[in-house]
Amino acid sequence: MITRFYRAAYARALMLSETLRRMTLRALSAWLAFISPMAMADGDLADMGKNLSEGAKSVQSSGIVIIQVIGFFSVAGGILSIKAMKNNPQIKPWMIALAIVGGLLAMGIAEIIKRGMNQMGMTPVSVS
């Protein structure tokens, strides 16, 4: 009978400690969520728009660099797959040509954008 009492008391103590832990984590999370916007609120809506546009510019330039790197690896993979074509019948010549041409276009994306802007009469900007 005393063993049941100890087991019941132990289970209640475990449940209480788990509940207290959960409540502590909730309180800490709520406090951080409440305090965080106040600590970082140093501008107005115009500053938010300005920061958004600066972020979009940096994403654009890094995206173009990523596309150029992918193009380089596509050309390299196309050239290396020429050798593997004789051993692997699943590699077709049009796949190799597509990889090389697509890679060259991806590597020259910055120049393509600059020339396109010149032809449309827009002021060319530095993309990368």
CORTANOR-V60950 format. One record per backbone hydrogen bond with DSSP energy under -0.5 kcal/mol. CO is the residue of the C=O (numbers start at 1). NH is the residue of the N-H. E is the energy in kcal/mol with one decimal. If there is no record, write none. Layout:
CO:NH:E
CO:NH:E
//
This chain:
1:5:-1.6
2:6:-2.5
3:7:-2.6
4:8:-2.7
5:9:-2.7
6:10:-2.9
7:11:-2.6
8:12:-2.3
9:13:-2.5
10:14:-2.4
11:15:-2.4
12:16:-2.6
13:17:-2.5
14:18:-2.4
15:19:-2.4
16:20:-2.6
17:21:-2.2
18:22:-2.4
19:23:-2.5
20:24:-2.3
21:25:-2.4
22:26:-2.4
23:27:-2.4
24:28:-2.5
25:29:-2.5
26:30:-2.7
27:31:-2.3
28:32:-2.4
29:33:-2.4
30:34:-1.9
31:35:-2.5
32:36:-2.3
33:37:-0.7
34:38:-0.6
35:39:-1.8
36:40:-1.5
37:41:-0.7
40:42:-1.7
44:48:-1.7
45:49:-2.2
46:50:-2.4
47:51:-2.6
48:52:-2.1
49:53:-2.2
50:54:-2.2
51:55:-2.2
52:56:-2.1
53:57:-2.0
54:58:-2.0
55:59:-2.3
56:60:-2.3
57:61:-2.5
58:62:-2.3
59:63:-2.3
60:64:-2.0
61:65:-1.8
62:66:-2.2
63:67:-2.3
64:68:-2.2
65:69:-2.1
66:70:-2.5
67:71:-2.3
68:72:-2.1
69:73:-2.3
70:74:-2.0
71:75:-2.4
72:76:-2.6
73:77:-2.6
74:78:-2.3
75:79:-2.5
76:80:-2.5
77:81:-1.9
78:82:-0.6
79:82:-0.8
79:83:-0.6
80:83:-0.5
80:84:-1.1
81:85:-1.0
82:86:-0.5
83:86:-0.7
84:87:-0.5
84:88:-1.5
87:89:-0.6
88:91:-1.2
90:92:-0.7
92:95:-0.6
92:96:-1.5
93:97:-2.4
94:98:-2.3
95:99:-2.2
96:100:-2.4
97:101:-2.8
98:102:-2.5
99:103:-2.0
100:104:-2.4
101:105:-2.3
102:106:-2.2
103:107:-2.4
104:108:-1.6
106:109:-1.1
108:112:-2.4
109:113:-2.2
110:114:-2.2
111:115:-2.6
112:116:-2.2
113:117:-2.1
114:118:-1.9
115:119:-2.3
116:120:-1.6
117:122:-2.5
118:121:-1.1
122:124:-0.5
125:127:-0.6
//
